[in-house]
Structure formats: structure tokens, C-alpha cells
Amino acid sequence: MRNILMVAVLAAGLPQVAQANLPTEHVSFQPQVRGLTCLKPETLAMVKELIAAIGPIQITSTCGGRHARRSQHYLGKAIDFRPLTTSARRAAQAARAIEAVGGVGTYSNGLVHVDVGDRELAWHGKRKSRRQVAYASRR
């Protein structure tokens, strides 16, 4: 059943991935994700570089849905994803090495957030009281 669902999700997401010029065999979507058409070109370039570094990903969130106030998601500058062939920790480490990446966050459920925002931000956890936030200025 899971394989059938994955094929359906991949088939639904292929046009958006093809438009973004991303390798279709390395990107899948959760059902609530409508595609990549809302993302900025610099975000798409970052996603392509990320896939080259860590392999296949499942995108769980782009521009839609509920996010924090003033989230980079609403500006088309962020995605949340689940790495399919590596750990969330290694995926976050690889994302931090990409020059265009501003914010990188990991969640306890294995999801990773990356954005191309103006400031460097890193965190782990879901609740504010548990969150460890580090800011650094970008030049």
C-alpha cells in the first residue's frame, strides 16, 4: 500500500518538479504539498544543490500550511523535508555547507527546515522552551 501511495505522490508531483528543473527521481512530496511553483528561483537552486549533496528527499512543506509568523515559507524561500538516505543531522550539516542557505533547523520527528533567508539561524526541537537558537550575521 505504501508503494502505491508513493507512486501516486510522485506522479502528482512530477510536473512541478520538471518545471523546477530538479531531478525527478530524487524528489517526492507529501500529499499536502502542492508542488514547487511557489518557490523563488534561489530556493529551487538551493534544493537542487541539497539533493546533489545528500540524495533523495521527501518535501513535506513549501509555501502553504501553517508556519511561524514572518516565516520564510510564506515568502517562497523555505522548505521542510525528510532526507530519505541519510539522517536529519547529516542532512542539516550538509545544508549548512551550502552558501545560499540561511536557516537550518531540525525537528525531533526527523524533518529538516532549510531556507535562503537573510540571516543565519539554526535550531533543534519543536517547543520554544526546548529550542536552541543560534543567530549569526550574514555578509
CORDA-V499837 format. One record per backbone hydrogen bond with DSSP energy under -1.0 kcal/mol. NH is the residue of the N-H (numbers start at 1). CO is the residue of the C=O. If there is no record, write none. Layout:
nh = [NH/NH]
co = [CO/CO]
//
This chain:
nh = [5/6/7/8/9/10/11/12/13/14/17/18/19/20/21/22/26/28/30/33/39/40/44/45/46/47/48/49/50/51/52/53/54/55/57/58/59/60/61/71/76/77/79/80/81/82/84/91/92/93/94/95/96/98/101/102/104/105/106/107/110/112/113/114/115/116/120/121/122/123/125/131/132/134/136]
co = [1/2/3/4/5/6/7/8/9/10/13/14/15/16/18/17/23/57/59/30/36/76/40/41/42/43/44/45/46/47/48/49/50/51/26/82/28/80/80/68/73/72/114/61/112/58/56/87/88/89/90/91/92/95/98/115/121/113/123/111/107/81/105/79/103/77/136/102/134/104/106/127/124/122/120]
//
